[in-house]
Amino acid sequence: MLERFGPYLCYFDADTTGVEVFTEAGKPVGTEPDPDKIGALLEAFEERQAAGGE
């Protein structure tokens, strides 16, 4: 299942608890083992982007 969080897409696989997160352009953001912590993953990604990191 795909779910949108603003400019991010999250792929939820029914066979695992992990969630893969991508930008809407398809750039991988990361994988979060705990779906309740997606917000922290997105926050860390945005901080890296603001600092000019990959």
C-alpha positions as CSV (number, residue, x, y, z in Angstrom):
1,M,0.0,0.0,0.0
2,L,1.2,3.5,-0.8
3,E,0.4,6.5,1.4
4,R,1.3,10.1,0.8
5,F,2.7,12.4,3.5
6,G,3.0,15.8,1.8
7,P,5.9,15.4,-0.7
8,Y,6.7,11.9,0.5
9,L,5.4,8.4,-0.5
10,C,5.5,5.6,2.0
11,Y,5.4,2.0,0.9
12,F,3.8,-0.3,3.4
13,D,4.4,-4.1,2.8
14,A,1.8,-6.3,4.4
15,D,4.5,-9.0,4.9
16,T,6.8,-6.8,7.0
17,T,6.5,-4.1,9.6
18,G,9.1,-1.9,7.8
19,V,8.1,1.1,5.8
20,E,10.1,2.4,2.8
21,V,9.9,6.1,2.2
22,F,10.7,8.0,-1.0
23,T,10.3,11.6,-2.2
24,E,7.6,12.1,-4.8
25,A,10.5,12.3,-7.3
26,G,11.5,8.8,-6.4
27,K,14.6,9.6,-4.3
28,P,14.9,7.1,-1.4
29,V,14.6,8.7,2.0
30,G,15.1,5.5,4.1
31,T,13.4,2.6,5.7
32,E,11.8,2.8,9.1
33,P,11.2,-0.5,10.9
34,D,8.6,1.1,13.2
35,P,5.7,2.8,11.2
36,D,5.0,5.0,14.2
37,K,8.4,6.7,13.8
38,I,8.1,7.8,10.1
39,G,7.9,11.4,11.3
40,A,11.3,11.2,12.9
41,L,12.8,9.7,9.6
42,L,11.3,12.5,7.6
43,E,12.5,15.2,10.0
44,A,16.1,13.8,9.9
45,F,16.0,13.7,6.1
46,E,14.8,17.3,5.8
47,E,17.5,18.4,8.2
48,R,20.1,16.7,6.0
49,Q,18.7,18.3,2.9
50,A,18.7,21.8,4.6
51,A,22.4,21.3,5.5
52,G,23.2,20.4,1.9
53,G,23.8,16.7,2.6
54,E,22.6,13.7,0.6
